[in-house]
Amino acid sequence: MAVVATDVTNLIKTYYRGPLHDSIGDRNLWWNRVVNNRSIARKVDWAAQTITWSPLVEAGHGVGHRGANEYLPEGSPFTTSIASTGISRFYGTMSVDGLIEHIIAGNNEAAFGDYIKLQMQTIEDQMAFFLNFAMHGDGTGIVARINGASSGTTWTLSHPWETVGGTPDYAFGATQFLEHLNTPVVVLDGTTFAYKGARTISTIDWDNQQVTIPTALTVADNDVLVLGDANGYDYNNSPSGFRAFVANSGTVFNLAVSRRWGSHILNTTATPVAYEWDHLYRVAKVLGRNRMSGKSDCVVAVHPAICREHRDLYENDVRYTSRQFKYEKGQETPCIYVDGKKIELMEDPYLGYQEILGVNTKSMWVNEIRALDLDRNGGEFKTLQGKDARYAFWKLYYGIGADKLNDFARFDGVTVDTSYVDLLHENL
């Protein structure tokens, strides 16, 4: 018996709808531990399409020593301000060509089930990868920059964070966030961010920091690449991730950075330094403004290349012996001890490979306004109008925010073994 659209809908709904949401959360290194944190009250303003909250920006006053019969210290309330961030809309679409459906489903239901499974695995990989990237992004969605004008089918790229103020000058690894072949991208003008054209990445040359496209497109130096196609793209539609709010200058979540509303940035990018224990210590020590406990609230995240440097450093030194303990979902996680306090050490390949990131997970949140799920209006599996194909899509509405920027830190400018970074990323 041939497979019909209803069968496909039931297959996706039964076997992939819930499990896909769970697996995306498991594969995002930060998602499960910060999603919908209840540490602060947030309001979703649908008219303005924003999420607002009230972080503390100035402490209350009213303490001090006095003499006999003197007036008590004058009290003043703590001060809050309204912070805000946009609501991001994230989608994943799967389509099935009508001919494939007819050939496979018409003759072998099991084969068609395997075909749908393969499609789902591909969607899961793509969604997990770019949700992880978004968690670290600056809200622009820029995945790479053009390094030198070109009118052909080969583009030389630079790392998306290379020209962002206060970040490492990445001299290699420009394709870190373009690791999937056939990724559709849009080129925008580097100054006006006007649309220039859409292409698909055909090949990726990690060593030479180049990509090729099937047909030529004229690009200029410092133009930017974002995910997208001729019908829409990511630019300024991504959430404000770590690159945006772990900052010590400018404006964060529409509030000017101040002493309390700002993160700790230790920058040695002018002269990158070799990794040493003190770097990790300095980042970990400022987390939570010395409110560290034995719980898993504080995390120091590093790219696997720096984690390798850390392992080489402590491997033969019993003072810094790594320990193991269990987190939820059975993950075995290494940790470090800073002045007797246990802090998780996380490997995060979506970080810049020359930085150390310190996070107090109780001070940030992912507001999952609509959890990742199938669009069910009119049925999960739909016919594309004017096309001999069917499609289903998942959608997620969410925002990322923080209430204590002092609880975050970053160390920029650590030298790493570039060949090891190459090994980790080139063939993924």
N, C-alpha and C positions, 0 to 999 in steps of 0.2 A: 504494500500500500504506500502510495506516495506521501511524502511529508508536506503538510500545508502550513500556512502562516501561523495558524493557531497552535500547531504543534511546536513550532519554533519559539513562539511567545512563551508557552508553558515551560519549554526547556530552559530558556534564559531566566524566567522568573523563578523557577524551582531551584536550579542548580547554581546560578551565577549572581542573582540579584543581591541576596543577603551576603553570601560569601565574598563577593567582590568588594563590598563596602568594608567588611572586616579585614580582608587582606590588604586593602589600600592603607587602612589604619596601621596594620602591623608593619608594613614596609616603609611607612613614613617614620623616621627616627624620632620625631618630636610629637607626632599627632596625638597618640593615645594618652600621653602623660600631661598634655596641656589643653586638650579639647574641652571647651566649656568649663574651665576653671572657675570656681565660684568665689574667688577672693575679692572681686569687686562687682558692683552692679553696673549693668550695661543696658542701654536702650537702643533698640533698632528703630531708626526713623526711615520708614519706607518712602516717604515723600521726597526726602533729600538723599535717599539711598546711602545712608551713613549709619555707623555705630558710634554712639557717644558714651563717655564715662567720665568720672570725676576723680582724677588722681590727686594725691596730696602734693602740693608744690612748695608749701612753707609750713613749718611746724608751729604749733601754738606756743605762747609764751606766758610766763607767770610764776617763775621760780626765783629764788634768791635768799640770801641771809639778811636778817634785819635785827636791829637792836630792840630793847624793851620799849613797849608802847609805840613802836613805829608802825606806819601803815604797811600792810601786806603788799607783796609784789603785785603790780597791775597785770591782770590776766588779759590775754587776747586769744581768740579762737584760731585753730589751724585754718590754713587757706587751701582751697581746692580750685582747680580750673577745669574747664570742659575740654577734654581731648576727643578727637574724632578720627575715624578712618572709614574708608569706603567699603562697600559690600562687593566682594568679588564673585563672579559667576564662572564656574569651571565646568567644562563639558568634555565628555568622551563619546565619540560616535563610532558605531560599527555598522558597516553596510555589507550586504550579500548580493552579488550579481545574480540576475535572474537565470542566466544560462547555467551557472554553477549550481544554483538551487535545483534546477531541472535535472541536470545530469546526475548529480550526487544523490539528492533527496528522492528523485524518482525511482532509483534503483537500489539504494542501500541506505536505510535509515540510520544505521550505526555509523556509516562513513560520514553522513551529514552531521551527526552529533560530534564526531571528532573534528570536523571542519569548524563548527561553531566554537568548540573548545579552544582550538588554535587561535581563532579570531579573538576570543575573550582573553587569552593569555597575552596576546599582543597589546590589546587595549589596556590591560592591567599594568604591563610593563611601562607603557607610555605615560599613563596617569600617575603611577607611583613616582616615576622619574621627575616629571615636571611639577608635581606637588611638593616634592622634596626641594627642587630648585626654587619654587616660589617661597618656601619657608625661609630661604636664605636671601631672597632677592631684595631689591630696593624699590619695588613697586612699578618699575618701568617695563619689566618683562624683557629687557635686552639680554640676549644670549651670546652675542659676539659683536665685534666692531670690524669694519673694513679697514685694513691697514695698507693703504696705497690704492690709487685709482685703478680701475680696470674696465675695459669694454668687451672682455671676452667671457669665457666660461669657467675661468679659474679665479677665485678670490683668495687673497691672503688676508688673514684675520688677526685680530688682537683680542686678548681676554676682555670680557665685558666690564670687569671692575678695574681695568688698567688705568683709566683716566678719571676715576671717581676720587674725589679729594680724600686724603687720609688713608688710602688703602695701598697694599703692596703693588709695586710695579712688576707685574707678571711678565716675564720676558719669554715665556713659552706656555704651551698648554692652552692656546686660544680656543680650541674646539672642545673644552671640558664639558660644555652643556649642549654639544651637538654630536653626541656619541651614537645616535641612531641614524642609520642610513635612511634615505627617502623621507627625511624630516621636511615638512613644508615650512618655508620661512618667507617673511616679507622684509624688504629693504626699505628703510626710512631715511630721509635726509638727516645728516648728523647735526644740523643746526635748527632747521624748522620742523623736523620730524614729519615732513610730508611724505605721503606714499610714493614709492618709486617703482615697485613691481614685486611680484610673487614668483618664487621658484621652489624647486625641490632639490635637496642636497643629494647628489648622485654618488660622490665618493668623498672620503675624508682622509687627509694626509696630516697626521698628528705631527710628525717630525718637522715638516715645513709650514705648519699652521695654515694649511690651505684646504679649501673645499672646491669641488667642481659642481657645475649645474648643467642641465641638459641643453639649455639654450642661453645665448649671451644676454647679459643685462649690464648696462653701463652704470657703474657705481663710483663714488668719490671717496677720497680718504676720510675716515672717521664717520662714514655712514653706519647705521646700526642695523642689526638683524634681530627680529623678534619672531616668535611662532605665529603662523597665520597663513592665510591664502587671500585670493583676490576679493573674497567676500567679507573678511574680517580678520583682525589680528589682536595680539596681546597687549600692545603698547598702552601703558597706563591703566590697564584693566586687571593687572595682577595685584595681589595684596602687598602691603608694606611689611617685608620680612626683616630678618636680622640686619641686613645691609642698610635698612632705612632707620631702624630705631635703636640700634646699638651705636650711639653717636654722642659726641661731646661738643657739638657746635651746630648752628643752624636752627631749624625748626623740626620737631618730631611730633607727629600726630597733631599738627596745627598748633603746637605750643612751643614757644621759644625755649631753647635749652638754657637751663640755669644750674645752680649748684646741686639742687636736689633732683632736677629733671634733666639728667644727663648721665651717660655711661663713662666707664673708665677705659680710655684708649691709650695703650702703650705702643708707641710707633717708633720703629727702628728701620723704616723702609729706606731712608737715605743711605744707610750702610747696613744691609741685612746681616744678622748675627746667627751664629751656629746655635742650635738648640741646647739649652741647659736647664737643670732643675729649677733654677730661680725664675725662669719665665713662667713655668706652670704654677709655681708658688705664688708669684705676684698676682696672676689672674685669679687663682682660687681664693686668695686671702681677702680680696675686696668683695667677693660675692655675698650678697645679703648684708653688707655692712657689719660683718663679724657676727651675724646671727646664724652661722652654720650649725647644724646639728647632725646627729647620727642618721637622720632620715635621708631619703634620696632626692631632696629638693634641689640641691646644687649639682650642676653638671659642668665639667670641662670637656669641650668637644675639640677634636683635632682631626685634620685630614690623616688618612692612613699613612701618608709619607712622614708626617711628624710623629705619629704613634710609633713608627719604626725607629725613629731617632730616640724616642723616649725609652723604648725597649732596650736599645743598645746601651743607653746611659745607665739604666738601673740593673741590667741583667746580671752583672757580677758584683752588685753592691747590695748587701743584705739590708741596709738602712731603708731602701726604697723598694722592698719586695712587693710585687703585685699580689693582691688577694682577689678572691672570687666570692661573689654572693649572688643570690637569685633575686630577679625582679618578676613581676607578673608576666604571664604568658611564657614562663620557663626560660627567659633569656638569661644567659650567663654573662655577667658584665664585670669587667675589671674596674678596680677603683684605686685611688691614691689616698694617702693620709697626709693631711697638712696640719701640723701642730696637734696631732691626735684626733683630728676630725676626718671622717671618711667622706670622700667625694667621688662620684662616679666619673670615670674617664671613658668618653665615648668616641669611637671612630666614626667619622662622618665624611664620606667621599664627596658630598655636595658642598663642603666648605672650600674656601680658597685654600690652596695647598701650602701657603706660607703664613697661616694665621692660627691662633689659638683663641677659642671662643668660650667665655664663661657665662653660664646662664643659671639664674635661680628660677626654676620652673614654676614656682608658686607665684611669680610676679609677671607671668605672661599668660595668654590664653588664645585659643582658637575658637571663635564663636561660630559653631556649626549651625547656621540658621536653618538650612535644609541639608540634612545628611545626604551623602552620596547615594543616589538611588536612581532607578529607572524612571524616565518620564512615562507616566501611565495614562496620560490623556489620550483616549482613542485607542488604547491598546499599546503594549510595549513594542511590538514589531509592526512597522508601518510600511506602506508602499510609497516610494518616492514618486511624486507627481511628474509625469512626463518621462520617467526613466523605468527601464526594466530591471528594477532592483528594490530591495527592501532594506530598512535600516532601523536601528534602535539607538537611543542615546541616554547617557547618564548625566546627571547634573548635580552640582554641589554649590550652595550659596554659603559663603563664609567670610570672616574677617579675622585678622591677627592684630593683637594689641598687647600693651603692657601697662602696668600701673606704677612700677618703681624702676625707673631707668638706672638708678644707682646699683641695682642688683644684677647688672650686666657688665661684662668687660671683654675687651679684645686686645690681643697682642699681635701687631702686624710686623712683618719683616723677618721671619725665620727662614734661614736657608735650608733647603731639602735636597735630597738626591733626585735630580731630574729624571734619571733613567728609571727610577722606581715609580715616579709619577706616570711616566710613559707606559710602563708595564701595566699599571692599574687601570688606565683610562683608554688606551689606544684601541684595544680590541673588544671593548665591552659592547 
